[in-house]
């Protein structure tokens, strides 16, 4: 069983479109995350979310919004896609609070290409 | 802003050689993690170090946490082509990752 699964694996879309990336975890973790990995392989936090708290990286454009129907799912919705949004997006999960100190389980990533 | 600087950025070595990757910061962390990421996949957790001065071993990989808990190192003995990948240190309780070290082990 896949612990953290993301769909789709690849997403090619035109500028201005709206798209969503889905993420599901079956680990029973309470906290989920979205990270963006740029062309230099740097991982940057976008959102951290659990049942109680959404932490937003202030540098993330408000075109990006997390949506969590339940604690096992954290989807990423992107409005009005721009060329600069092209990157690999990773979902991850962990136990909350100090549990995050023991590391994340990552999904296999979604490569988004905006043309 | 807390940063984790890794060195070297790139490393290409022959099979059988030893290597060390460093993860440095001016900040103190309660723990650091090391991950390996292969092409087309997400990072996979290798180890978490928690105590200053702690040394952990995972087969040919040795991880050390600095005494002051500001830095960590990863040493690989007798590298194999299967060790090829992107190595990332992370302070996940602070939501940050290092700048990455891309390792290529040539057969």
Interface residues (C-beta under 8 A of the other chain):
Chain A: X4 X33 X35 X40 X41 X42 X43 X45 X48 X55 X90 X92 X94 X98 X100 X101 X102 X103 X104 X105 X106 X107 X108 X109
Chain B: X30 X31 X33 X35 X37 X40 X41 X42 X43 X44 X45 X48 X50 X86 X88 X90 X92 X93 X95 X96 X97 X99 X100 X102
